[in-house]
Amino acid sequence: MKLSFKNKVAFITGASRGIGQACAIALAEAGAHCVLSARTQGGLIQTDNMIRQKGGKATLFPFDLQPKNPFDTTIDNIGPSIAQQFHRLDIFIHAAFYYTPLTPVDQITDQDWSKNISINLTSCMKLVRTLSPLLCATPNSQALFLQGITKPGAFWGSVTSVQAAIQNLINCWKEEIKDISTVHVQTITPPPTKTLLRQSFFPAEDKDKLNSPEKTAKIILAFLLKKQNP
Ligand SMILES: NC(=O)c1ccc[n+]([C@@H]2O[C@H](COP(=O)([O-])OP(=O)(O)OC[C@H]3O[C@@H](n4cnc5c(N)ncnc54)[C@H](OP(=O)(O)O)[C@@H]3O)[C@@H](O)[C@H]2O)c1
């Protein structure tokens, strides 16, 4: 299938490595202008270089999903900044995820718990809040959230709790905007993919059996395209 996202504007979190980076490169190659975000400037520059090599265009938007202080409004400014520069947002892919150690529930530390909630859950709410007006104003826009394991199991309390909460939040937002916009709100669980996150959760598994991020990105883009032209 020939993938075309010509003249689309896409905002991708987690674009410094892994699946987010591969999605950004594939989207840019298919014609989208990609706004790239993550903390690591070096990773974003690498993504930008790979996009340029393929003839694509990107804008870098480095930031930490963990607020620096209670008055940090960096995330709140993202929607207005994209609106000011591009006047539209066709695709939002939320691929950023902060790794919290797999631990028995009775040993989760306050620090790990609060970082998990702040970076993974609160920031997701803030991203939806800041991007929703622009996504709703852009015809047939798409918001895609990459989700992992939500089924509870030993040692997965921290990770699965936050992912289940994210899923609820997204479902509620989807209901709220379904009659007043044409935004396609979706979640997708990517197949096992060779990334730093995967390596942290499953250090002993056979990496040769995992998808490359590029292969997973192709699946994700095909999914987006199917929703664009059902
Ligand atoms: N890999 C798999 O097999 C798999 C399977 C199912 C679901 N998923 C889901 O797919 C998504 C992407 O995972 P991945 O495997 O590609 O992980 P990854 O390679 O570890 O990438 C995670 C991304 O999140 C960003 N990030 C982490 N903390 C951040 C923070 N505080 N502020 C801003 N950005 C931050 C990282 O960038 P910086 O460190 O530069 O900030 C990085 O770009 C996740 O939601 C994951 O749950 C992955």
The ligand as a Gaussian input file, in Angstrom:
#p B3LYP/6-31G(d) Opt

LIG

0 1
 N        8.359000      -1.728000      22.395000
 C        7.302000      -2.539000      22.503000
 O        7.382000      -3.756000      22.309000
 C        5.953000      -1.966000      22.886000
 C        4.886000      -2.867000      22.976000
 C        3.619000      -2.363000      23.346000
 C        3.473000      -1.008000      23.588000
 N        4.524000      -0.165000      23.464000
 C        4.288000       1.270000      23.726000
 O        4.837000       2.056000      22.683000
 C        5.239000       3.334000      23.201000
 C        6.659000       3.636000      22.743000
 O        7.521000       2.704000      23.372000
 P        8.993000       2.346000      22.855000
 O        9.133000       0.896000      23.027000
 O        9.259000       2.986000      21.540000
 O        9.868000       3.055000      24.010000
 P       11.265000       3.820000      23.998000
 O       12.104000       3.426000      22.851000
 O       11.838000       3.650000      25.368000
 O       10.822000       5.343000      23.788000
 C       10.166000       6.040000      24.813000
 C       10.097000       7.495000      24.407000
 O        9.481000       8.224000      25.481000
 C       10.220000       9.415000      25.693000
 N       10.117000       9.861000      27.079000
 C       10.356000       9.130000      28.202000
 N       10.260000       9.913000      29.288000
 C        9.945000      11.166000      28.847000
 C        9.721000      12.415000      29.496000
 N        9.825000      12.561000      30.830000
 N        9.436000      13.508000      28.740000
 C        9.348000      13.399000      27.381000
 N        9.546000      12.238000      26.706000
 C        9.851000      11.143000      27.443000
 C       11.663000       9.009000      25.377000
 O       12.433000      10.151000      25.005000
 P       13.520000      10.855000      25.926000
 O       14.121000       9.820000      26.827000
 O       14.451000      11.467000      24.949000
 O       12.725000      11.886000      26.663000
 C       11.469000       8.112000      24.159000
 O       11.461000       8.870000      22.987000
 C        5.035000       3.255000      24.729000
 O        3.802000       3.828000      25.066000
 C        4.970000       1.757000      24.994000
 O        4.184000       1.428000      26.144000
 C        5.765000      -0.610000      23.133000

